Amino acid sequence: MLTYTPVSEAGGVGKTTTAATLAVSHARNGRDVLAIDMDTQNGSLSYFFGPDYDRGDPEADNLVRHLVGRPKGDFADLTHEVEAGVDLVPSHNMLEDVHEFLLNEKQQAERLGESFSMYHQLHRVLTDANVRDEYDVIIVDTAGKAGPILYNALVAVRNVVIPFEATAKGQESIEGLDDLVDGLEENIGVDVGVLAVLPLGFKNTRDQREILEGLRAQGFPVPVVIGERSSLMEGCWKQQCSPFRYIEEHRDREREYELETLEQFEELARHLEQEAGLDTPEEVTA
């Protein structure tokens, strides 16, 4: 099974777009994909795919209720089938208070002489729901900053994909993430692997080439490099669809560089699948 979360300490680098595009790419290759939106911002996977769902409904069952052991239904009922057969667990406003909810559960358990790990609850929920029997790929889109949402995601999936801009600030964010992962491994006892680093908006300047060479010299896997595609990505957000559907349904003509970008995301998805040891299915071109 392939499980990962796209993570970046820097904002606005294309984390959610990367998660959505890779989810669709896996599904187009015949994989059963579960995407989980744990981002508290409105510009998240839930907005990107646009399922009919009210994230502010306080009565609705949602992932937070499952994390604290108070679900209103089965985990499978949280999912919405979206583009290309991807199942999405949408975000909910309760995520903004998830630290308080988890802390309350921990304190109550301690008063009863029981244990409660604040950072292992997503792993528990997915295990109890037997998601390994239903899906080949799980992608969790999270908040970029350190905290219980990111920690729950990392403990559950154990792997990261790092989208970043090839700038000094982007390099700093990768180093910061490396420190965060090291601290998590030491404090919680889980191993977290970097499956890929994904440079986005690459303009092939000398400074960018030096940063890229430095990353590879440090041993980071960089399977593909994506050029400047702001028009494509902005169009995807406007139409609430992946680049695959956007080019097929909303572009007036094919643009070679955009088709090349789709091929690069497909290449990255195949790399991630191979890293997980997934069997190669016949390619689905839906």
C-alpha positions in Angstrom: 0.0 0.0 0.0 1.2 3.5 -0.8 0.6 6.2 1.9 1.9 9.7 2.0 1.2 13.3 2.7 2.5 16.3 0.7 4.2 18.6 3.3 5.8 22.0 3.1 6.5 24.5 5.8 6.2 27.3 3.2 2.8 28.3 2.2 1.5 28.7 -1.4 3.9 26.2 -3.0 1.2 24.0 -4.5 0.8 21.4 -1.8 -2.9 20.8 -2.3 -2.7 20.9 -6.1 0.0 18.3 -5.9 -2.1 16.1 -3.6 -5.1 16.4 -6.0 -3.2 15.8 -9.2 -1.3 12.8 -7.8 -4.6 11.3 -6.4 -6.2 11.5 -9.9 -3.0 10.2 -11.6 -3.0 7.1 -9.3 -6.7 6.5 -10.0 -6.2 6.9 -13.8 -3.6 4.1 -13.4 -6.2 1.8 -11.9 -5.5 2.4 -8.3 -8.2 2.7 -5.6 -7.4 6.0 -4.0 -8.5 7.6 -0.7 -7.7 11.3 -0.2 -8.2 12.8 3.2 -8.5 16.5 3.7 -7.2 17.6 7.1 -6.4 21.2 6.0 -8.3 23.8 8.1 -8.1 26.4 5.3 -11.0 26.9 2.8 -8.6 26.5 -0.2 -8.2 22.8 0.4 -8.9 19.5 -1.3 -12.6 19.8 -0.4 -12.8 23.1 -2.3 -10.6 21.8 -5.1 -12.9 18.8 -5.9 -16.0 20.5 -4.8 -18.2 17.7 -3.4 -21.7 18.7 -2.1 -20.8 19.0 1.5 -21.2 21.6 4.3 -18.0 21.8 6.2 -19.6 24.0 8.8 -22.5 21.8 9.7 -22.0 21.0 13.5 -24.4 18.1 13.4 -22.7 16.3 10.5 -20.5 13.3 11.1 -16.9 14.2 10.3 -13.3 13.0 10.7 -12.8 14.8 14.0 -15.6 12.9 15.6 -13.9 9.7 14.6 -10.5 10.9 15.9 -12.0 11.4 19.4 -14.0 8.2 19.4 -17.4 9.8 19.0 -18.5 8.9 15.4 -22.0 9.2 14.2 -21.6 6.5 11.6 -19.2 4.3 9.7 -15.9 5.8 8.4 -16.9 4.7 4.9 -19.9 7.0 5.1 -17.6 10.0 5.3 -16.3 9.5 1.8 -17.5 11.3 -1.3 -16.5 9.9 -4.7 -15.0 12.7 -6.7 -13.0 13.0 -10.0 -11.6 9.8 -11.6 -13.0 7.6 -8.9 -11.0 9.2 -6.1 -12.8 8.9 -2.7 -12.4 12.0 -0.6 -12.9 12.5 3.1 -13.7 16.2 3.2 -12.5 18.8 5.7 -14.7 20.1 8.5 -14.5 23.3 10.6 -14.1 21.1 13.8 -10.5 20.5 12.6 -9.7 24.1 13.8 -10.3 22.9 17.4 -8.9 19.4 17.0 -6.0 20.0 19.4 -8.4 20.9 22.2 -10.6 17.9 21.4 -7.7 15.5 21.5 -6.2 17.1 24.6 -9.6 16.7 26.4 -9.7 13.0 25.5 -6.1 12.5 26.7 -6.8 14.2 30.0 -10.0 12.2 30.5 -8.2 8.9 29.7 -5.4 9.7 32.2 -8.0 10.4 35.0 -9.4 6.9 34.3 -5.9 5.4 34.4 -5.9 4.7 30.6 -3.6 5.8 27.8 -4.5 8.0 24.9 -2.0 9.0 22.2 -3.0 12.3 20.7 -0.9 11.6 17.5 -2.0 8.0 16.8 -5.7 8.6 16.3 -5.8 8.9 12.5 -3.8 5.7 12.4 -6.3 4.0 14.7 -9.3 5.2 12.7 -7.8 4.0 9.4 -6.9 0.6 10.9 -10.3 0.1 12.5 -11.9 1.0 9.1 -9.8 -1.7 7.3 -8.8 0.8 4.6 -6.0 -1.5 3.5 -8.7 -3.9 2.2 -10.4 -1.1 0.2 -7.6 1.1 -1.2 -4.2 1.0 -2.8 -3.2 4.6 -2.1 -3.9 7.0 0.8 -3.0 10.6 0.5 -3.5 13.0 3.4 -3.6 16.8 2.8 -2.8 18.6 6.0 -1.9 22.0 7.5 1.8 22.7 6.9 2.7 23.8 10.4 3.7 21.5 13.2 0.8 20.4 15.4 -1.6 17.5 16.1 -3.1 17.5 12.5 0.3 17.1 10.8 1.6 14.7 13.5 -1.5 12.5 13.1 -1.0 12.5 9.3 2.7 11.6 9.6 2.1 8.8 12.1 -0.6 7.4 9.9 1.1 7.5 6.5 4.8 7.5 7.5 5.9 9.0 4.1 6.1 12.6 2.7 6.3 14.2 -0.7 7.8 17.7 -0.5 6.6 20.3 -3.1 8.8 23.4 -3.0 10.0 26.4 -4.9 13.6 26.3 -5.8 14.5 29.3 -3.8 16.6 29.9 -0.7 13.3 30.1 1.2 12.2 26.8 -0.2 15.5 25.2 0.7 15.1 26.5 4.2 11.6 25.0 4.4 12.9 21.6 3.5 15.6 21.8 6.1 13.0 22.8 8.7 10.8 19.9 7.6 13.8 17.6 7.9 14.3 18.8 11.5 10.6 18.3 12.2 10.6 14.7 10.9 13.7 13.9 12.9 12.1 15.3 16.1 8.9 13.3 15.4 10.9 10.1 14.9 12.8 10.6 18.1 9.8 11.7 20.3 7.0 9.4 18.9 9.1 6.5 17.7 8.0 6.3 14.0 10.1 6.3 10.9 9.1 8.9 8.3 10.5 8.5 4.7 10.9 11.2 2.0 9.5 9.6 -1.2 10.1 12.5 -3.4 11.0 16.2 -3.5 9.0 18.1 -6.2 10.3 21.4 -7.5 7.4 23.5 -8.8 7.6 26.7 -10.9 11.2 25.8 -12.0 12.6 28.5 -14.3 16.0 26.9 -14.8 18.0 29.8 -13.5 21.6 29.3 -12.3 20.6 29.7 -8.7 17.7 27.2 -9.1 20.0 24.7 -10.7 22.5 25.0 -7.8 19.7 24.4 -5.3 18.5 21.4 -7.2 22.0 20.0 -7.5 22.4 20.5 -3.7 19.2 18.6 -3.0 20.3 15.7 -5.1 23.7 15.8 -3.5 22.1 15.5 -0.1 20.4 12.3 -1.3 16.8 13.7 -1.7 14.9 11.9 -4.5 13.9 14.4 -7.3 12.1 12.2 -9.9 10.7 15.2 -11.9 10.9 19.0 -12.1 7.8 21.0 -12.9 8.2 24.3 -14.8 6.1 27.5 -14.3 2.5 26.5 -14.8 0.6 29.2 -12.9 -2.1 29.6 -15.6 -2.8 25.9 -15.6 -3.1 25.6 -11.8 -5.2 28.8 -11.5 -7.5 27.4 -14.1 -7.8 24.1 -12.1 -8.8 26.0 -8.9 -11.3 28.1 -10.9 -13.0 25.1 -12.4 -12.5 22.9 -9.3 -10.9 20.0 -11.1 -7.6 18.3 -11.7 -5.2 19.4 -14.5 -6.2 16.3 -16.4 -9.9 17.3 -16.5 -9.1 20.9 -17.0 -7.0 20.3 -20.1 -9.5 17.8 -21.5 -12.7 19.8 -20.9 -11.8 23.5 -20.4 -8.8 24.4 -22.6 -9.7 25.6 -26.1 -6.6 23.9 -27.5 -3.8 21.6 -26.4 -0.6 23.2 -25.2 2.4 21.0 -25.5 4.0 22.2 -22.3 0.8 21.5 -20.3 0.6 18.0 -21.7 4.3 17.6 -20.7 3.3 18.6 -17.2 0.6 15.9 -17.0 3.2 13.4 -18.2 5.6 14.5 -15.4 2.9 14.1 -12.8 2.2 10.6 -14.2 5.9 9.8 -14.0 6.0 11.0 -10.4 2.9 8.9 -9.5 4.5 5.8 -11.1 7.7 6.5 -9.1 5.7 6.6 -5.8 3.8 3.4 -6.7 7.1 1.7 -7.4 8.6 2.9 -4.1 5.7 1.2 -2.3 6.1 -2.0 -4.3 2.7 -1.8 -5.8 2.0 -4.3 -8.6 1.7 -2.6 -12.1 -1.9 -2.7 -13.3 -2.9 -2.1 -16.9 -3.1 1.6 -17.4 -6.5 3.2 -17.3 -7.0 6.1 -19.7 -10.4 7.2 -18.4 
